[in-house]
Amino acid sequence: MKKLLLSLIVLSLLAACKPAKEAKTEAFELPAVDDIAMYQVNPRVFAPDHSLNAVAARIDSIRDLGVNIMWVMPIYPIGIEKGKNSPYCISDYKAIAPEFGTIDDFKNLAKVCHEHGMGIILDWVANHTAWDHPWVKEHPNWYTYDEKADTIICPQPWNWEDVADLNYDNKDMREAMIDAMKFWIVDVGIDGFRCDVADGVPADFWKDAIDQLRAAAGDRKILMLAEGKNVDNFTVGGFDMNYGWDYKDELVKVFNGAPASDLIKADKAEYDSLPAGKVKLRFTTNHDHSTEATPCVEFTNDRGAMAAYVASIFPHGGALIYGSQEVGYPEPINFFKYVPVDWTAKPEIYQEYKHLIGLYNEYPALRKGTTKAWPDNDVLIFERTDNEKSFLIAINVRNESKTISIPDTWIGAEVEDEMSDQDVKLEESLTLNPFEYRIFDRQ
């Protein structure tokens, strides 16, 4: 009996020493389109070579901003013939340029994103190819020709001389394009695409492509973002999001003297034509705009840049941050070449973006609630509400102090100031410093 008891004790001890079975990791699932906060990666600000690994090394800093989608600019081999070193001049749709790394490096980045609760989408350039893409010689009828029908042309009306315009009347080219897109969804495991010059490609092609991509993805959701503003991106093409170009244009006008309340009109104009469930991507900059001027220059200074960001993402959601924006990088970024960014610069700006995106994520009212606004020339003032919360947001769009009357329904309200984390009682008026903004949470 003693031997039996001893054996049982030993067995129980051995069982206790066994490592616990690892919990099954849940598969990554994309957020709902109206919950998206996106981060745009220009690999050429992360490292001069093997930049995909450099992006992966910064994954914690990126994710800590609160973003849940990473959009990676084109990483494919770049054309040399007539080339200008633009990543949008692609010579092979199914490969990666050595400058950025290898296919395994990219698969690792996708894996790291998913492990950190982030989706990853790739830039897709369907409107044109490099002049030394194999299709030019192998399938010249896949391209658009001039009036004499003897010379392939560059895309019009943009006159981009480094690329050749594709002919979407050719069914074989369409099938080859969709096949290349499927490679990244099925074989590599990305979560969708940001589609360059989407308005330059027929909407019926996008419908066919998106239908096939969703079918190929099976149970996985994919995200499709159109760089365009045509309503047929949605009604025909089947995209989930497209660009808030008009809103960004109005944002610049407002910060240069136009009435602040014009932004509410611009927001309404963009969303009035949208089908239910679709979203406009809102931004203060991206790779195109930062080539000319970064937000801290376009909107006067760092404070203006932050005020503009609040005015871009809170009236209707769809938030985007362009990598380098979070450290207040001041100089134009030419994405045709490597531009080193000091990721330790201006930590206070990083923390401010982190706080704003944190509020955006925490409170659905701030990204997809209903909006009520009050007209004013110098202060954008509006309310965002849902069934749970009500916020009053006031943004001084001028580089001088401004005083505004508080709406009647908010006078005397007990609120939390989300920027100072203090409880206050709203008076009849509010004075804001140059480019100051306030976000009040009704208690």
C-alpha positions in Angstrom: 0.0 0.0 0.0 2.9 2.4 0.9 4.5 1.6 -2.5 1.2 2.3 -4.2 0.7 5.6 -2.4 4.3 6.6 -3.2 3.8 5.8 -6.9 0.6 8.0 -7.0 2.4 10.9 -5.3 5.3 10.7 -7.8 2.8 10.6 -10.8 0.9 13.5 -9.5 4.1 15.5 -9.0 5.2 14.7 -12.5 1.8 15.7 -13.9 2.1 19.0 -12.0 5.5 19.7 -13.5 4.3 19.3 -17.1 4.1 22.6 -19.0 0.6 23.8 -19.4 -0.9 23.3 -22.8 -0.5 26.6 -24.7 -3.8 28.5 -25.2 -4.9 28.5 -28.8 -4.2 31.9 -30.4 -7.3 33.4 -31.9 -7.0 34.2 -35.6 -6.7 37.8 -36.4 -9.9 39.5 -37.6 -10.1 42.9 -39.3 -12.0 45.6 -37.4 -15.2 46.9 -38.8 -14.7 49.6 -41.4 -16.0 52.4 -39.2 -13.7 51.4 -36.4 -10.5 51.7 -38.5 -7.5 53.8 -37.5 -4.9 53.5 -40.2 -1.1 54.0 -40.3 0.6 54.6 -43.6 4.1 53.1 -44.0 6.5 54.7 -46.4 9.4 52.1 -46.1 11.8 54.8 -47.3 11.6 56.7 -44.0 12.5 53.6 -41.9 15.8 52.5 -43.4 17.9 52.8 -46.6 17.7 49.0 -47.1 15.9 46.0 -45.6 13.3 48.5 -44.5 10.6 45.9 -44.0 12.6 44.5 -41.1 13.0 48.1 -39.8 9.2 48.5 -39.8 8.7 45.3 -38.0 11.2 46.4 -35.4 9.1 49.5 -34.7 5.8 47.6 -34.4 5.3 48.3 -30.7 5.7 52.1 -31.2 3.3 52.0 -34.2 0.7 49.8 -32.5 0.9 51.9 -29.3 -0.6 54.8 -31.2 -3.8 52.9 -31.3 -3.9 52.1 -35.0 -5.4 48.8 -36.2 -4.5 48.8 -39.9 -1.1 49.2 -41.5 -1.0 50.4 -45.1 2.3 49.7 -46.8 3.3 51.7 -49.8 4.5 49.7 -52.9 7.4 47.4 -52.2 7.6 45.7 -55.7 10.6 45.9 -58.0 10.9 49.4 -59.5 11.2 50.0 -63.3 14.5 51.4 -64.7 13.5 52.3 -68.2 12.4 56.0 -68.2 12.3 55.5 -64.4 12.5 58.1 -61.6 12.8 55.6 -58.8 9.1 55.9 -57.9 7.7 52.9 -56.0 4.5 53.4 -58.1 6.5 52.4 -61.2 6.2 48.6 -61.0 8.1 46.0 -63.1 6.8 42.9 -61.3 3.5 42.5 -59.4 4.5 39.3 -57.6 7.9 40.2 -56.2 9.7 42.5 -53.7 12.5 45.0 -54.5 15.8 44.0 -52.8 15.8 47.6 -51.4 12.9 46.7 -49.1 13.8 43.1 -48.3 12.5 39.6 -49.3 9.1 38.0 -49.5 9.9 36.2 -46.2 10.6 39.7 -44.6 7.2 40.8 -45.8 5.5 37.7 -44.5 7.2 38.2 -41.2 5.9 41.8 -41.1 2.4 40.6 -41.8 2.7 38.0 -39.0 4.0 40.6 -36.6 1.1 42.9 -37.5 -1.5 40.2 -36.8 0.2 39.3 -33.5 -0.2 42.9 -32.5 -3.8 43.1 -33.5 -3.3 45.0 -36.7 -4.3 44.2 -40.2 -2.0 44.9 -43.1 -2.9 46.1 -46.6 -0.7 46.7 -49.6 -0.7 49.5 -52.1 -1.8 48.2 -55.5 -1.1 50.1 -58.7 -3.5 48.8 -61.4 -3.6 51.9 -63.6 -0.1 51.5 -65.2 3.2 49.6 -65.1 6.8 50.3 -65.6 8.1 50.4 -69.2 10.3 47.4 -68.5 7.5 45.3 -67.1 7.5 42.0 -69.0 4.0 42.7 -70.2 5.1 45.5 -72.4 7.0 43.1 -74.7 5.1 39.9 -74.1 1.6 41.4 -74.3 1.8 44.9 -76.0 -2.0 44.8 -76.7 -2.5 45.0 -72.9 -1.6 48.7 -73.1 -3.2 51.9 -74.4 -1.9 53.4 -77.7 -1.9 56.9 -79.2 -4.2 58.0 -82.0 -1.9 56.5 -84.6 -2.1 53.2 -82.8 1.6 52.6 -82.9 3.0 54.0 -79.6 2.1 53.1 -76.1 1.2 56.2 -74.1 1.7 57.2 -70.5 -1.4 57.8 -68.3 -3.5 60.8 -69.2 -4.2 63.5 -68.2 -1.4 63.2 -65.6 1.4 62.7 -68.2 3.4 60.4 -65.9 6.3 59.7 -68.3 7.9 56.9 -66.2 4.9 54.5 -66.6 2.8 52.9 -69.4 -1.0 53.1 -69.4 -2.8 49.8 -69.2 -5.8 49.0 -71.5 -8.8 47.8 -69.5 -10.6 46.8 -72.7 -8.4 43.7 -72.7 -9.9 40.8 -70.8 -6.6 38.9 -70.6 -4.9 41.8 -68.9 -7.7 42.1 -66.4 -7.4 38.4 -65.5 -3.7 38.7 -65.1 -4.1 41.7 -62.8 -6.6 39.9 -60.6 -4.4 36.8 -60.5 -1.5 38.9 -59.2 -3.7 40.5 -56.5 -4.9 37.0 -55.4 -1.2 36.0 -54.9 -0.9 38.5 -52.0 -4.2 37.6 -50.4 -3.9 33.9 -50.7 -0.2 33.1 -50.7 1.1 35.9 -48.6 -1.8 36.5 -46.3 -2.4 40.2 -46.5 -5.8 41.7 -45.5 -6.6 43.9 -48.6 -5.4 46.7 -50.7 -5.2 50.5 -51.0 -5.8 50.9 -54.7 -3.8 53.7 -56.4 -5.6 56.0 -58.9 -8.8 54.0 -58.4 -10.8 56.5 -60.4 -8.6 55.9 -63.4 -9.5 52.3 -63.6 -13.1 51.2 -64.7 -15.4 50.5 -61.8 -16.6 47.3 -63.3 -13.0 45.9 -63.2 -12.9 46.7 -59.4 -16.2 44.9 -58.9 -14.8 41.8 -60.6 -11.5 42.0 -58.8 -13.1 42.6 -55.4 -15.6 39.8 -55.8 -12.9 37.4 -56.7 -10.6 38.5 -53.9 -13.3 38.1 -51.3 -14.1 34.7 -52.6 -10.4 33.7 -52.6 -10.1 35.0 -49.0 -12.8 32.5 -47.8 -13.8 33.2 -44.2 -11.3 36.0 -43.8 -12.6 39.6 -44.3 -10.5 41.9 -46.5 -10.4 45.7 -46.6 -10.5 47.6 -49.9 -9.6 51.3 -49.9 -9.8 53.3 -53.1 -7.6 56.3 -53.7 -10.4 58.2 -55.4 -13.6 60.0 -54.6 -16.1 58.8 -57.2 -19.3 57.3 -55.7 -19.0 54.4 -58.1 -16.0 53.2 -56.1 -18.8 52.0 -53.8 -22.0 51.6 -55.9 -20.3 49.6 -58.6 -16.8 48.7 -57.5 -17.6 47.4 -54.0 -14.9 49.3 -52.1 -15.2 49.7 -48.3 -13.5 53.1 -48.1 -12.3 55.9 -50.4 -10.5 59.2 -50.0 -11.8 62.4 -48.3 -10.0 64.6 -50.8 -12.6 67.3 -50.8 -12.6 67.5 -47.0 -8.8 67.8 -46.9 -9.0 70.6 -49.5 -11.6 72.4 -47.4 -9.4 71.9 -44.2 -6.6 73.8 -45.9 -8.9 76.6 -46.9 -10.4 76.9 -43.4 -6.9 77.1 -41.8 -6.1 79.9 -44.3 -9.1 82.0 -43.4 -12.3 80.4 -44.7 -15.2 80.0 -42.1 -14.6 77.1 -39.7 -18.2 75.9 -40.2 -17.4 75.2 -43.9 -15.8 72.0 -42.7 -19.2 70.7 -41.5 -20.7 71.5 -44.9 -17.8 69.6 -46.6 -18.3 66.6 -44.3 -22.0 66.5 -45.1 -21.4 66.9 -48.8 -19.0 63.9 -48.8 -21.2 61.6 -46.8 -24.6 62.5 -48.4 -23.6 60.5 -51.5 -22.2 57.5 -49.6 -24.0 54.2 -49.3 -24.7 53.1 -45.8 -21.7 51.4 -44.1 -19.0 53.1 -46.3 -16.3 55.4 -44.9 -14.2 58.3 -46.1 -10.5 58.2 -45.2 -9.7 61.5 -43.4 -6.2 62.8 -43.1 -4.0 65.9 -42.7 -1.3 64.4 -44.8 -0.2 61.4 -46.8 2.8 60.5 -49.0 1.6 62.9 -51.8 1.0 65.9 -49.6 4.1 65.5 -47.5 6.2 65.7 -50.6 5.2 69.3 -50.8 4.7 70.3 -47.1 4.3 68.4 -43.8 1.4 69.3 -41.5 3.4 71.4 -39.2 4.2 73.7 -42.2 0.9 73.4 -44.1 -1.0 74.3 -40.9 1.5 76.9 -39.7 3.2 75.0 -36.8 2.9 71.9 -34.5 -0.2 73.3 -32.7 -1.9 74.0 -36.0 -1.1 70.5 -37.2 -2.7 69.0 -34.1 -5.8 71.2 -34.4 -6.2 70.2 -38.0 -5.9 66.5 -37.1 -8.7 66.8 -34.5 -10.7 68.6 -37.1 -10.1 65.8 -39.7 -10.9 62.7 -37.7 -13.6 63.6 -35.2 -16.4 65.0 -37.3 -16.8 61.6 -39.1 -14.1 59.0 -38.3 -11.9 57.3 -40.9 -8.6 58.3 -39.2 -5.2 58.1 -41.0 -1.6 58.8 -39.7 1.3 59.0 -42.2 4.4 57.5 -40.7 6.7 60.5 -39.6 3.7 62.6 -38.7 3.6 61.3 -35.2 7.1 62.8 -34.4 6.3 66.1 -36.1 8.8 65.7 -38.9 9.1 69.2 -40.3 10.7 68.8 -43.8 9.1 67.6 -47.1 9.5 63.9 -47.6 10.3 62.9 -51.2 9.2 59.3 -51.3 11.3 58.6 -54.4 14.3 58.3 -52.1 15.4 57.4 -48.6 14.6 60.2 -46.1 15.9 59.5 -42.5 13.4 60.3 -39.7 14.4 60.8 -36.1 11.8 58.6 -34.3 12.8 60.1 -30.9 12.0 63.7 -31.9 9.1 65.5 -30.2 7.9 62.8 -27.9 5.1 65.1 -26.7 3.7 65.1 -30.3 3.7 61.3 -30.3 1.9 61.2 -26.9 -0.7 63.7 -28.2 -1.5 61.6 -31.2 -1.6 58.5 -29.0 -4.1 60.2 -26.6 -6.3 61.4 -29.5 -6.4 57.9 -31.2 -7.0 56.4 -27.7 -10.1 58.6 -27.3 -11.2 57.7 -30.8 -10.9 54.0 -30.1 -12.4 54.2 -26.6 -15.6 56.1 -27.4 -17.6 55.0 -30.5 -19.4 58.4 -30.4 -16.2 60.1 -31.5 -15.7 58.0 -34.6 -19.3 57.1 -35.6 -21.8 59.0 -33.6 -24.2 61.6 -34.9 -22.9 65.2 -35.4 -24.5 68.5 -34.5 -22.6 71.7 -35.3 -23.0 75.4 -34.6 -21.8 78.0 -37.1 -18.7 80.1 -36.3 -16.0 81.8 -38.4 -13.0 81.0 -36.3 -13.9 78.0 -34.1 -15.1 74.6 -35.3 -17.6 73.6 -32.6 -19.7 70.5 -32.8 -21.3 67.8 -30.7 -20.7 64.0 -31.2 -23.3 61.7 -29.6 -24.4 58.1 -29.4 -26.6 56.2 -27.0 -23.8 56.1 -24.4 -21.9 59.3 -24.6 -22.0 63.0 -25.6 -19.0 65.1 -26.5 -18.6 68.8 -27.3 -15.5 69.6 -29.4 -14.2 73.1 -30.0 -11.2 73.7 -32.3 -9.6 77.1 -32.8 -8.6 77.2 -36.4 -6.7 80.5 -36.1 -3.2 81.3 -34.9 -4.6 83.8 -32.3 -6.9 83.6 -29.3 -10.6 83.3 -29.9 -13.7 83.4 -27.7 -16.8 81.5 -28.6 -20.3 81.2 -27.0 -21.1 77.8 -25.6 -24.3 76.2 -27.1 -27.3 76.6 -24.8 -27.7 72.9 -24.3 -24.1 72.7 -22.8 -24.1 75.9 -20.6 -23.8 74.8 -17.0 -23.0 71.2 -18.0 -20.7 69.2 -15.7 -18.0 67.8 -18.1 -14.7 66.1 -18.1 -12.0 67.9 -20.1 -10.4 65.0 -22.0 -7.3 67.0 -22.7 -6.5 68.0 -19.1 -8.4 65.1 -17.4 -10.2 67.6 -15.1 -13.8 68.0 -14.2 -15.2 71.4 -15.1 -18.5 73.3 -15.4 -19.0 75.0 -18.7 -19.8 78.7 -18.6 -21.5 80.8 -21.3 -18.3 81.3 -23.2 -15.0 79.7 -23.8 -11.6 81.3 -24.7 -9.2 79.2 -26.7 -5.5 79.9 -27.2 -4.0 79.9 -30.8 -4.9 76.6 -32.4 -6.1 75.2 -29.1 -8.8 72.5 -29.0 -10.9 71.1 -26.2 -12.8 67.8 -26.0 -15.5 67.8 -23.3 -17.2 64.6 -22.1 -20.6 65.2 -20.5 -20.8 63.4 -17.2 
